[in-house]
Amino acid sequence: MADPSAPADLPEHEPSGDGELLPAPLRAWMRLLAAAGAIEQQLRSRVKDTLDVSHDEFLVLCLLADQPGSGLRMTQIAELLGRPKTRLTYQVACLQHAGLITRRSACGDRRGIEVVLTDKARRLLRESTGPLADAVSQAIAQTACAQRYEALHDLLPPSPHPGADSRQVEGGDTAPEGPGK
C-alpha cells in the first residue's frame, strides 16, 4: 500500500503559470469561448424579454435576417448553427406559430424546405436589434478584463446608434480601456 504521507502526482517541475501546456492560439481560443459563453448567458434573458423567443430561435432569426430577399434551407440553418435537424424543426415550428417565419418548398427540390422571415419578424428585428447589439457590447465590457476588452470589442462593427457609447455598462460606468489607451 502507498505511503499516505507521500505526495502523489508531483509535477516534474513547478508550473510557470504562463500556460505553457497550451499553445497560444489554443489558449486564446479557449478564452474566446469562455467570454462568448458568458456573453451569451447574459444575452439570453434580454432576447426573451425583448423578442419573446428563445436564444436559439433568435439565432435562426439572425441567420435569416442576413439573407435579404431570400431564405435558407432547413439543412443550411442546421449546419450553420451546428444543431440537430430535429431540434431545428421544433424551433422553426415555434417561430412559425409566432408568425415570425414562413416555410415553403425549396425551389427545384420539392423535398427541401426553405425558411423565410415574415414582415412581422423584420419589423420586430428592426426595432429590437439595436438595443440587443448594445447589450452585446456591454456584456463584452463586463466579461472581458481590461487587457482583452479592446480585442474583443474590435471584433464588432461600430454601433449604428449615433451618440451611443457602446463602452457604457449598466450603472453608467465606462468599460475598461485596453492597453495603450
C-alpha positions as CSV (number, residue, x, y, z in Angstrom):
1,M,0.0,0.0,0.0
2,A,1.2,3.5,-0.8
3,D,2.5,5.8,1.9
4,P,-0.3,8.3,2.6
5,S,2.2,10.9,3.8
6,A,4.0,10.9,0.4
7,P,2.7,13.4,-2.1
8,A,1.1,11.9,-5.2
9,D,1.5,13.0,-8.8
10,L,4.1,15.7,-8.3
11,P,4.9,17.7,-11.4
12,E,8.4,17.2,-12.8
13,H,8.9,21.0,-12.4
14,E,6.9,23.8,-10.9
15,P,4.2,25.2,-13.2
16,S,5.3,28.6,-14.6
17,G,1.7,30.0,-14.7
18,D,2.1,31.0,-18.3
19,G,0.0,28.3,-19.8
20,E,2.9,26.5,-21.5
21,L,0.9,23.3,-21.8
22,L,-1.3,25.0,-24.3
23,P,-0.1,26.8,-27.4
24,A,-1.0,30.5,-27.6
25,P,-3.7,30.0,-30.3
26,L,-5.5,27.3,-28.4
27,R,-5.3,29.3,-25.1
28,A,-6.7,32.3,-26.9
29,W,-9.5,30.2,-28.5
30,M,-10.4,28.8,-25.1
31,R,-10.6,32.3,-23.6
32,L,-12.7,33.5,-26.5
33,L,-15.1,30.6,-26.0
34,A,-15.4,31.3,-22.3
35,A,-16.1,35.0,-23.0
36,A,-18.6,34.1,-25.7
37,G,-20.4,31.8,-23.3
38,A,-20.6,34.4,-20.6
39,I,-21.9,37.0,-23.1
40,E,-24.4,34.5,-24.5
41,Q,-25.7,33.8,-21.0
42,Q,-26.2,37.5,-20.3
43,L,-28.0,38.0,-23.6
44,R,-30.4,35.1,-23.2
45,S,-32.8,36.9,-20.9
46,R,-32.7,40.1,-22.9
47,V,-33.6,38.2,-26.0
48,K,-36.5,36.5,-24.3
49,D,-37.7,39.8,-22.7
50,T,-37.3,41.8,-25.9
51,L,-38.4,39.4,-28.7
52,D,-40.3,36.7,-26.7
53,V,-38.3,34.0,-28.4
54,S,-35.6,31.6,-27.1
55,H,-31.9,32.4,-27.7
56,D,-31.7,29.5,-30.2
57,E,-34.8,30.8,-32.1
58,F,-33.1,34.3,-32.1
59,L,-30.1,32.8,-33.8
60,V,-32.4,31.4,-36.5
61,L,-33.9,34.8,-37.0
62,C,-30.5,36.4,-37.2
63,L,-29.3,33.9,-39.9
64,L,-32.5,34.7,-41.9
65,A,-32.0,38.4,-41.4
66,D,-28.6,38.1,-43.1
67,Q,-30.4,36.7,-46.2
68,P,-32.3,39.8,-47.5
69,G,-34.9,38.9,-50.1
70,S,-34.4,35.1,-49.7
71,G,-34.5,32.4,-47.2
72,L,-32.4,29.4,-46.1
73,R,-33.0,25.8,-46.4
74,M,-33.5,24.0,-43.1
75,T,-30.4,21.9,-43.7
76,Q,-28.3,25.0,-44.2
77,I,-29.6,26.5,-40.9
78,A,-28.9,23.3,-39.0
79,E,-25.3,23.2,-40.4
80,L,-24.6,26.9,-39.7
81,L,-25.8,26.6,-36.2
82,G,-24.4,23.2,-35.5
83,R,-27.7,22.0,-34.3
84,P,-29.5,18.7,-35.0
85,K,-32.2,18.9,-37.6
86,T,-34.8,17.6,-35.1
87,R,-34.1,20.4,-32.7
88,L,-34.3,23.0,-35.5
89,T,-37.6,21.6,-36.7
90,Y,-39.0,22.4,-33.2
91,Q,-37.5,25.9,-33.2
92,V,-38.8,26.7,-36.7
93,A,-42.3,25.4,-35.7
94,C,-42.3,27.8,-32.7
95,L,-41.2,30.7,-34.9
96,Q,-43.8,29.9,-37.4
97,H,-46.5,29.7,-34.7
98,A,-45.4,33.2,-33.5
99,G,-45.8,34.5,-37.1
100,L,-42.1,35.3,-37.5
101,I,-41.2,32.9,-40.3
102,T,-42.9,31.0,-43.1
103,R,-41.9,27.7,-44.6
104,R,-42.1,26.9,-48.3
105,S,-40.8,24.3,-50.7
106,A,-37.3,24.9,-51.8
107,C,-37.0,26.0,-55.5
108,G,-36.1,23.0,-57.6
109,D,-36.4,20.4,-54.8
110,R,-39.9,19.6,-53.5
111,R,-38.4,17.6,-50.6
112,G,-36.4,20.6,-49.3
113,I,-37.9,23.2,-47.0
114,E,-36.9,26.9,-47.2
115,V,-37.5,29.2,-44.2
116,V,-38.1,33.0,-44.7
117,L,-38.7,35.9,-42.4
118,T,-42.1,37.5,-42.3
119,D,-42.7,41.2,-42.4
120,K,-43.6,41.0,-38.7
121,A,-40.2,39.5,-37.9
122,R,-38.4,42.1,-40.0
123,R,-40.2,44.9,-38.1
124,L,-39.5,43.3,-34.7
125,L,-35.8,42.9,-35.6
126,R,-35.5,46.5,-36.8
127,E,-37.0,47.7,-33.5
128,S,-35.0,45.5,-31.2
129,T,-31.7,44.5,-32.6
130,G,-30.0,47.9,-31.9
131,P,-30.5,47.6,-28.1
132,L,-29.5,44.0,-28.3
133,A,-26.3,44.9,-30.1
134,D,-25.6,47.5,-27.4
135,A,-26.3,44.8,-24.8
136,V,-23.6,42.6,-26.5
137,S,-21.1,45.4,-26.3
138,Q,-22.0,45.9,-22.6
139,A,-21.7,42.2,-21.9
140,I,-18.2,42.2,-23.6
141,A,-17.2,45.1,-21.4
142,Q,-18.5,43.3,-18.2
143,T,-17.0,40.0,-19.2
144,A,-13.6,40.8,-20.6
145,C,-10.7,42.0,-18.5
146,A,-9.2,45.4,-19.3
147,Q,-6.3,43.9,-21.4
148,R,-8.7,41.9,-23.6
149,Y,-11.6,44.3,-23.9
150,E,-10.4,46.1,-27.0
151,A,-9.5,42.9,-28.8
152,L,-13.0,41.5,-28.3
153,H,-14.7,44.8,-28.9
154,D,-12.8,45.3,-32.1
155,L,-14.5,42.2,-33.5
156,L,-17.8,44.0,-33.5
157,P,-18.8,46.7,-36.1
158,P,-19.4,50.2,-34.8
159,S,-22.8,50.9,-33.2
160,P,-25.4,52.1,-35.7
161,H,-26.8,54.4,-33.0
162,P,-25.3,57.9,-33.2
163,G,-24.1,59.1,-29.9
164,A,-24.5,55.7,-28.3
165,D,-21.3,54.8,-26.4
166,S,-21.1,51.0,-26.5
167,R,-18.5,51.2,-23.8
168,Q,-21.1,52.2,-21.3
169,V,-22.0,49.4,-19.0
170,E,-25.0,49.1,-16.7
171,G,-25.0,51.6,-13.9
172,G,-23.4,54.3,-16.1
173,D,-19.8,53.2,-15.6
174,T,-17.5,53.1,-18.6
175,A,-15.9,49.9,-19.7
176,P,-12.2,49.4,-19.0
177,E,-9.8,50.8,-21.6
178,G,-7.5,48.5,-23.4
179,P,-3.7,48.8,-23.2
180,G,-2.2,52.0,-24.6
181,K,-5.4,53.9,-24.1
